[in-house]
Amino acid sequence: MSASTPLPAGLSEPIPFYVTPYYNSEGPEINVGPLSQALLSATPATIGAIAEGLRPALPYQPAVVLFVLAVRLFDLGQHDEGLYWFYQAQYRARLLHRVLDSEQIGQMFDPAFELESAHGAFMELAGPYFNGYAGCSQARWLGVIARVQADNQTAPDFSLIYPDLALRPAAEWPVLNQQVNEGLSQLAEALREGWDEMQAQRRANGTHERFCTE
């Protein structure tokens, strides 16, 4: 695509949403710890290097950092890498959901409850943009799934990432990680089997036109 060709509507503006206290697209405002300022001041020329620099530290990053990195990549035009990091963030959030001691999640204002709520908000509010873009290319979507699965053959040390949360015994984490990984395998199979039907639906409801270029 030439620089003068307009982007589809779903890619032409920042994703409009907020998840208190971590992210607000208006500003934007970012509050995810030490990386906040770098992500806030990133440009299309620098955001890729920030993402690449984070890769060695991936096992130690909370999901909210990965979600915000994904959104910043996407907003700054790095849509493929944004998609990859969004799926990394989803993976970590979904695995943490299983690793948390369900009897100690608590309720509103309790740390585990609030974190679970934030993860759900990122997926609900930003997810349609990432999946809308993912659906433009079967190869791209399947490639991201395979890449994320390869990166998550073992569970990270959640006791280091979330030292203040009550977690299930670490001996249970490998099975829980396998469950999340298998969930991505099921998604990949569904994409292979139902791709043509999905594309027909996307064209009918305007998703293809909103996110894809021919």
TAJO-V403083 format. One record per residue. N is the residue number from 0. RES is the residue in one small letter. SS is DSSP state (@ for helix, = for strand, . for the rest). Layout:
n,res,ss
N,RES,SS
N,RES,SS
//
This chain:
n,res,ss
0,m,.
1,s,.
2,a,.
3,s,.
4,t,.
5,p,.
6,l,.
7,p,.
8,a,@
9,g,@
10,l,@
11,s,@
12,e,.
13,p,.
14,i,.
15,p,.
16,f,.
17,y,=
18,v,=
19,t,.
20,p,.
21,y,.
22,y,=
23,n,=
24,s,.
25,e,.
26,g,.
27,p,.
28,e,=
29,i,=
30,n,.
31,v,.
32,g,.
33,p,.
34,l,.
35,s,@
36,q,@
37,a,@
38,l,@
39,l,@
40,s,@
41,a,.
42,t,.
43,p,.
44,a,.
45,t,.
46,i,@
47,g,@
48,a,@
49,i,@
50,a,@
51,e,@
52,g,@
53,l,@
54,r,@
55,p,@
56,a,@
57,l,@
58,p,@
59,y,@
60,q,.
61,p,.
62,a,@
63,v,@
64,v,@
65,l,@
66,f,@
67,v,@
68,l,@
69,a,@
70,v,@
71,r,@
72,l,@
73,f,@
74,d,@
75,l,.
76,g,.
77,q,.
78,h,@
79,d,@
80,e,@
81,g,@
82,l,@
83,y,@
84,w,@
85,f,@
86,y,@
87,q,@
88,a,@
89,q,@
90,y,@
91,r,@
92,a,@
93,r,@
94,l,@
95,l,@
96,h,@
97,r,@
98,v,@
99,l,=
100,d,.
101,s,@
102,e,@
103,q,@
104,i,.
105,g,.
106,q,.
107,m,.
108,f,.
109,d,.
110,p,@
111,a,@
112,f,@
113,e,@
114,l,@
115,e,@
116,s,@
117,a,@
118,h,@
119,g,@
120,a,@
121,f,@
122,m,@
123,e,@
124,l,@
125,a,@
126,g,@
127,p,@
128,y,@
129,f,@
130,n,@
131,g,@
132,y,@
133,a,@
134,g,.
135,c,.
136,s,.
137,q,@
138,a,@
139,r,@
140,w,@
141,l,@
142,g,@
143,v,@
144,i,@
145,a,@
146,r,@
147,v,@
148,q,@
149,a,@
150,d,@
151,n,.
152,q,.
153,t,.
154,a,.
155,p,.
156,d,.
157,f,@
158,s,@
159,l,@
160,i,@
161,y,.
162,p,.
163,d,.
164,l,.
165,a,.
166,l,=
167,r,.
168,p,.
169,a,@
170,a,@
171,e,@
172,w,@
173,p,@
174,v,@
175,l,@
176,n,@
177,q,@
178,q,@
179,v,@
180,n,@
181,e,@
182,g,@
183,l,@
184,s,@
185,q,@
186,l,@
187,a,@
188,e,@
189,a,@
190,l,@
191,r,@
192,e,@
193,g,@
194,w,@
195,d,@
196,e,@
197,m,@
198,q,@
199,a,@
200,q,@
201,r,@
202,r,@
203,a,@
204,n,@
205,g,.
206,t,@
207,h,@
208,e,@
209,r,@
210,f,@
211,c,.
212,t,.
213,e,.
//
